[in-house]
Amino acid sequence: MKLKYITFAAAALCAAVALQAAEKIVAGPKGGRLLESEPNKAEFFVTADRKVEITFYNAALKPVDAGAQIFTVTAEPGSGKVKLDLEKTATGFISKTALPAGEPYRVVVQTRASAEAKPKNFRVDLNLEMCGECKKKEYACTCEGH
């Protein structure tokens, strides 16, 4: 009976460590938040005029064409959900309008490798304040314990 509890405790500990490792935020080359999308990584970045910019990178973090990837971005401020229209660029997408004011709030980024692929969602807690330690915006902060 004790072996059953020890095995369960060990499995729970391994799951907790794996979950914490999976939640580690990685900053992209522009200082935004790197999203582990397929087939290429994507950086979620908020420009100075509050537009969302998605840039795709290969394994060496060099910008690449978006290909057939599809992205949607939905801001969730207290006033209600706002879907941002995106236009394609040479290496990704940029929103046609600015993010709503009133952060912090959540932004949901959904990606599909192609139109028929299963979607993958990323949740970004949007906070445009600067982190005092890593000098990145809080939504892309890489400091331990954030």
Secondary structure, 3 states (H helix, E strand, C coil): CHHHHHHHHHHHHHHHHHHHHHCCCCECCCCCEEECCCCCEEEEEECCCCCEEEEEECCCCCECCCCCCEEEEEEECCCCCEEECEEEECCEEEECCCCCCCCCEEEEEEEECCCCCCCEEEEEEECCCECCCCCCEHHHCCCCCC
